Amino acid sequence: MNLETLWFILIGVLFTGFFFLEGFDYGVGILLPFVGKRDEERRVIINTIGPFWDGNEVWLLTAGGAMFAAFPHWYATMFSGFYLALMLMLLALIVRGVAFEFRSKDAHPCWRVAWDGCIFVGSFTPALLWGVAMANIVAGVPIDADMHYVGGFFNLLNPYALLGGLAGLGVFTLHGALFLSLRTTDVLLERAQAVARRLWLPVLVVGGATVIASYFATDIFVRLGINPGVSALAAGAAFLIGGWFIRGQRWGWAFAMTGLTIVLTVVTTFRGLYPRVLVSSLHPDWSLTIANASSSEYTLRVMSIVALIFVPIVLLYQAWNYWVFRARVSGKQALKY
């Protein structure tokens, strides 16, 4: 395995971890105004992700940094082409982070309701836009022979990409509802479970429509065959099994299945892209690949050594953090947010 392929896989792993962890993080933020009816309940909901949300975003920062260092042409083309969408996402994440810290600074109801709304918007926006972005990456965007994005913002808002955005939004929201089912008690637990039951079928419908649309809007199934392999089939099976666990009120297993669905979907996406990193809709030869978008071999070698040292440390720290704060959160506990 060459270093370009290794770093393509590592970036895929980073995005997989990000979508799995930040998926329930976004989902909890989206459900905040619906599951939490009173201020105390919303404080409990926020505290379920309080120790985790900033650590989860580190996966995105690391993935972006790895992309910049390992595949600078991929980074430059995608971030310039998706500039406005990524700026909207960045602003939403900034507002979301500020809201977590500021909502407790004043006890006035209007103050807290306003910041709770910011948490909702700051969670809803990136959850939707990430689905739009991933759909565009696999379907292709207008890239010329010089690796320049030559489209506009509205090129990214095509029907297939919007459908992918809705699918991502739905899966993340369901993932968040199941996370709340594992982290809350009493009435919040009952509401989160009710939301999960109601959401599963609509998410299945939108997700199934996205898969069908992918046959016509992308070349993934052409490249990999009608049967794209174990990962794609397992992703669908995991979601169906997750619905069965929801009906059986086995919430831990249901959460594991939605998480597995996210992981396997990202794996399938990266498998369908390889060796490309960004598909050109203008001409297949103008697509960015791991060969024409990568840094020098020396750069990749140094990055590999650094990653070998520090990535295990980060993983151990995050595992420790989740273990320490594994208990359910109730309204009787002292709450920070």
C-alpha positions as CSV (number, residue, x, y, z in Angstrom):
1,M,0.0,0.0,0.0
2,N,1.4,3.4,-1.0
3,L,1.3,6.4,1.2
4,E,-1.4,8.2,-0.9
5,T,-3.7,5.2,-0.4
6,L,-2.8,5.1,3.3
7,W,-3.7,8.7,3.9
8,F,-6.9,8.4,1.8
9,I,-7.9,5.6,4.2
10,L,-6.9,7.6,7.3
11,I,-8.9,10.6,6.2
12,G,-11.8,8.3,5.6
13,V,-11.4,7.0,9.1
14,L,-11.4,10.5,10.5
15,F,-14.6,11.5,8.7
16,T,-16.1,8.2,9.8
17,G,-15.4,9.0,13.5
18,F,-16.6,12.5,13.0
19,F,-19.9,11.6,11.5
20,F,-20.5,8.8,14.1
21,L,-19.7,11.1,17.1
22,E,-20.9,14.4,15.9
23,G,-24.0,12.7,14.4
24,F,-25.7,12.1,17.7
25,D,-24.2,15.5,18.9
26,Y,-26.1,17.3,16.1
27,G,-29.1,15.2,16.7
28,V,-29.4,16.1,20.3
29,G,-29.1,19.8,19.4
30,I,-31.8,19.5,16.8
31,L,-34.1,17.8,19.3
32,L,-33.4,20.2,22.1
33,P,-36.6,22.5,21.6
34,F,-38.8,19.5,21.0
35,V,-37.8,17.0,23.7
36,G,-37.1,19.6,26.3
37,K,-40.2,21.6,27.3
38,R,-38.9,23.5,30.3
39,D,-35.6,25.2,31.0
40,E,-34.5,22.5,33.5
41,E,-35.2,19.7,30.9
42,R,-33.2,21.6,28.2
43,R,-30.3,22.0,30.6
44,V,-30.4,18.2,31.2
45,I,-30.4,17.6,27.4
46,I,-27.5,19.9,26.8
47,N,-25.5,18.2,29.6
48,T,-25.8,14.8,27.9
49,I,-23.4,16.1,25.3
50,G,-21.7,18.8,27.4
51,P,-18.5,16.8,28.1
52,F,-18.3,15.5,24.5
53,W,-19.3,18.1,21.8
54,D,-16.1,20.0,21.6
55,G,-14.0,16.8,21.5
56,N,-16.2,15.4,18.8
57,E,-15.5,18.4,16.6
58,V,-11.7,17.7,16.9
59,W,-12.3,14.8,14.5
60,L,-13.4,17.4,11.8
61,L,-10.5,19.7,12.5
62,T,-8.1,16.7,12.3
63,A,-9.7,15.5,9.1
64,G,-9.5,19.0,7.5
65,G,-5.8,19.3,8.6
66,A,-4.9,15.9,7.2
67,M,-6.7,16.7,4.0
68,F,-4.7,20.0,3.7
69,A,-1.4,18.4,4.4
70,A,-1.8,15.1,2.5
71,F,-4.0,16.3,-0.5
72,P,-3.6,20.1,-0.8
73,H,-5.2,20.2,-4.2
74,W,-8.3,18.4,-2.9
75,Y,-8.5,20.8,0.1
76,A,-8.0,23.9,-2.2
77,T,-10.6,22.9,-4.8
78,M,-13.2,21.7,-2.4
79,F,-12.9,24.6,0.1
80,S,-12.9,27.2,-2.7
81,G,-15.8,25.5,-4.6
82,F,-17.9,24.9,-1.4
83,Y,-16.8,28.2,0.1
84,L,-20.2,29.8,0.8
85,A,-21.7,26.5,2.1
86,L,-18.7,25.9,4.3
87,M,-18.8,29.4,5.6
88,L,-22.5,28.9,6.6
89,M,-21.5,25.7,8.3
90,L,-18.6,27.4,10.1
91,L,-20.8,30.3,11.3
92,A,-23.4,27.8,12.5
93,L,-20.8,25.9,14.5
94,I,-19.5,29.1,16.0
95,V,-22.9,30.2,17.1
96,R,-23.6,26.7,18.5
97,G,-20.4,26.7,20.5
98,V,-21.0,30.2,21.9
99,A,-24.6,29.2,22.8
100,F,-23.4,26.2,24.9
101,E,-21.2,28.6,26.9
102,F,-23.5,31.6,27.1
103,R,-27.0,30.3,27.8
104,S,-26.2,29.8,31.5
105,K,-24.8,33.3,32.0
106,D,-28.3,34.8,32.6
107,A,-31.4,33.2,34.1
108,H,-33.9,35.3,32.1
109,P,-36.2,33.0,30.1
110,C,-35.8,35.1,26.8
111,W,-32.0,34.9,27.1
112,R,-32.0,31.1,27.4
113,V,-34.7,30.6,24.8
114,A,-32.7,32.6,22.3
115,W,-29.5,30.6,22.9
116,D,-31.5,27.3,22.7
117,G,-32.7,28.4,19.3
118,C,-29.0,29.1,18.3
119,I,-28.1,25.5,19.4
120,F,-31.0,24.2,17.2
121,V,-29.9,26.2,14.2
122,G,-26.2,25.5,14.8
123,S,-27.0,21.8,14.9
124,F,-29.6,21.6,12.1
125,T,-27.5,23.6,9.5
126,P,-24.3,21.5,9.5
127,A,-26.3,18.2,9.7
128,L,-28.1,19.2,6.5
129,L,-25.1,20.7,4.8
130,W,-22.8,17.7,5.4
131,G,-25.3,15.5,3.6
132,V,-25.5,18.0,0.7
133,A,-21.7,18.1,0.6
134,M,-21.1,14.4,0.6
135,A,-23.8,13.9,-2.1
136,N,-22.1,16.5,-4.3
137,I,-18.7,14.9,-3.8
138,V,-19.8,11.5,-5.1
139,A,-22.1,12.9,-7.8
140,G,-19.5,15.3,-9.1
141,V,-19.1,19.1,-9.3
142,P,-17.9,21.3,-12.2
143,I,-14.1,21.1,-12.0
144,D,-12.0,22.1,-15.0
145,A,-8.6,20.7,-16.2
146,D,-6.7,23.1,-13.9
147,M,-8.4,21.7,-10.8
148,H,-10.6,24.8,-10.4
149,Y,-14.2,24.7,-9.4
150,V,-16.1,26.6,-12.1
151,G,-19.6,26.4,-10.8
152,G,-21.6,28.6,-8.4
153,F,-23.3,28.1,-5.1
154,F,-26.6,27.0,-6.6
155,N,-24.8,24.2,-8.5
156,L,-24.5,22.5,-5.1
157,L,-28.2,22.8,-4.4
158,N,-29.3,20.2,-7.0
159,P,-32.1,17.8,-6.2
160,Y,-29.9,14.8,-5.5
161,A,-27.7,16.8,-3.1
162,L,-30.7,18.1,-1.2
163,L,-32.1,14.6,-0.9
164,G,-28.8,13.5,0.5
165,G,-28.9,16.4,2.9
166,L,-32.3,15.3,4.1
167,A,-31.1,11.7,4.5
168,G,-28.1,12.9,6.6
169,L,-30.3,15.2,8.7
170,G,-32.8,12.4,9.4
171,V,-30.1,9.8,10.3
172,F,-28.3,12.2,12.6
173,T,-31.6,13.2,14.3
174,L,-32.5,9.6,14.9
175,H,-29.0,8.9,16.2
176,G,-29.4,11.8,18.6
177,A,-32.8,10.5,19.8
178,L,-31.3,7.1,20.6
179,F,-28.4,8.8,22.4
180,L,-30.8,10.6,24.6
181,S,-32.5,7.3,25.3
182,L,-29.3,6.1,26.8
183,R,-28.4,9.3,28.7
184,T,-31.6,10.7,30.2
185,T,-34.2,9.5,32.7
186,D,-37.9,9.8,33.5
187,V,-40.0,12.0,31.1
188,L,-37.1,13.0,28.9
189,L,-36.3,9.3,28.4
190,E,-39.9,8.6,27.4
191,R,-40.0,11.5,24.9
192,A,-36.7,10.6,23.3
193,Q,-37.9,7.0,22.9
194,A,-41.1,8.3,21.4
195,V,-39.2,10.5,18.9
196,A,-37.0,7.5,17.9
197,R,-40.1,5.4,17.2
198,R,-41.7,8.0,15.0
199,L,-38.5,9.0,13.1
200,W,-37.3,5.5,12.1
201,L,-39.8,4.9,9.2
202,P,-39.5,8.4,7.6
203,V,-35.7,8.2,7.7
204,L,-35.9,4.8,6.1
205,V,-38.0,6.2,3.3
206,V,-35.7,9.2,2.6
207,G,-32.6,7.0,2.9
208,G,-34.0,4.4,0.5
209,A,-34.9,7.2,-2.0
210,T,-31.4,8.5,-1.7
211,V,-29.9,5.1,-2.5
212,I,-32.2,4.7,-5.5
213,A,-31.3,8.2,-6.7
214,S,-27.6,7.3,-6.4
215,Y,-28.0,4.8,-9.2
216,F,-28.9,7.6,-11.5
217,A,-26.9,10.6,-10.1
218,T,-23.6,8.9,-9.4
219,D,-21.3,6.2,-10.9
220,I,-20.6,4.4,-7.6
221,F,-22.8,1.4,-8.5
222,V,-21.4,1.4,-12.1
223,R,-17.9,1.3,-10.7
224,L,-18.5,-1.3,-8.0
225,G,-21.3,-3.3,-9.6
226,I,-25.0,-3.5,-8.8
227,N,-24.0,-5.1,-5.6
228,P,-21.5,-2.6,-4.2
229,G,-20.2,-5.1,-1.6
230,V,-20.5,-5.9,2.0
231,S,-20.3,-2.4,3.4
232,A,-23.3,-1.0,1.5
233,L,-25.5,-4.1,2.1
234,A,-24.5,-4.1,5.8
235,A,-25.4,-0.4,6.1
236,G,-28.9,-1.1,4.9
237,A,-29.2,-4.3,7.1
238,A,-27.9,-2.4,10.2
239,F,-30.6,0.3,9.8
240,L,-33.4,-2.3,9.4
241,I,-32.1,-4.2,12.4
242,G,-32.0,-0.9,14.3
243,G,-35.7,-0.5,13.6
244,W,-36.3,-3.9,15.0
245,F,-34.4,-3.1,18.2
246,I,-36.4,0.2,18.5
247,R,-39.6,-1.8,18.4
248,G,-38.2,-4.2,21.0
249,Q,-37.1,-1.2,23.2
250,R,-33.5,-2.3,23.1
251,W,-32.1,1.2,22.9
252,G,-28.4,0.4,23.3
253,W,-28.4,-2.0,20.4
254,A,-30.6,0.4,18.4
255,F,-28.0,3.2,18.9
256,A,-25.2,0.8,17.9
257,M,-27.1,0.0,14.7
258,T,-27.6,3.6,13.7
259,G,-24.0,4.3,14.4
260,L,-23.0,1.3,12.3
261,T,-25.2,2.5,9.5
262,I,-23.4,5.9,9.5
263,V,-20.0,4.2,9.6
264,L,-20.7,1.8,6.8
265,T,-22.3,4.5,4.7
266,V,-19.1,6.6,4.9
267,V,-17.0,3.5,4.2
268,T,-19.1,2.8,1.1
269,T,-18.8,6.4,-0.1
270,F,-15.0,6.4,0.2
271,R,-14.8,3.0,-1.5
272,G,-16.9,4.3,-4.4
273,L,-14.7,7.4,-4.7
274,Y,-11.3,5.6,-4.6
275,P,-8.9,6.5,-6.2
276,R,-10.7,9.8,-6.8
277,V,-11.1,12.3,-4.1
278,L,-13.3,14.8,-5.9
279,V,-15.3,13.9,-9.0
280,S,-15.5,16.3,-12.0
281,S,-18.9,16.5,-13.6
282,L,-17.4,18.1,-16.7
283,H,-15.0,15.4,-17.7
284,P,-13.9,12.2,-15.8
285,D,-10.2,12.9,-16.6
286,W,-10.4,16.2,-14.7
287,S,-11.4,14.5,-11.5
288,L,-9.0,14.9,-8.6
289,T,-7.3,11.6,-7.5
290,I,-5.0,10.5,-4.8
291,A,-2.2,10.8,-7.4
292,N,-2.7,14.2,-8.8
293,A,-3.9,15.9,-5.6
294,S,-1.3,14.6,-3.1
295,S,1.6,16.1,-1.3
296,S,5.2,14.9,-1.8
297,E,6.2,11.4,-0.5
298,Y,8.4,13.1,2.1
299,T,5.5,15.0,3.5
300,L,3.3,12.0,3.7
301,R,6.1,10.0,5.4
302,V,6.6,12.6,8.1
303,M,2.8,12.9,8.6
304,S,2.6,9.1,9.0
305,I,5.2,9.1,11.8
306,V,3.4,12.0,13.6
307,A,0.1,10.3,13.3
308,L,1.5,7.0,14.6
309,I,2.6,8.8,17.8
310,F,-0.3,11.1,18.5
311,V,-3.5,9.5,17.2
312,P,-3.5,6.7,19.8
313,I,-3.1,9.3,22.5
314,V,-6.1,11.2,21.3
315,L,-8.2,8.1,21.0
316,L,-7.3,7.0,24.5
317,Y,-8.2,10.4,25.9
318,Q,-11.6,10.4,24.2
319,A,-12.3,6.8,25.3
320,W,-11.5,7.9,28.9
321,N,-13.7,10.9,28.6
322,Y,-16.7,8.9,27.5
323,W,-16.1,6.3,30.2
324,V,-15.9,9.0,33.0
325,F,-19.2,10.6,31.9
326,R,-21.0,7.4,31.0
327,A,-23.8,7.8,33.6
328,R,-27.3,9.0,32.8
329,V,-28.0,12.7,33.4
330,S,-31.0,13.7,35.5
331,G,-32.6,17.0,36.7
332,K,-31.5,16.2,40.3
333,Q,-27.8,16.6,39.4
334,A,-25.9,19.9,39.5
335,L,-25.8,21.2,35.9
336,K,-23.3,23.4,34.3
337,Y,-25.1,24.7,31.2
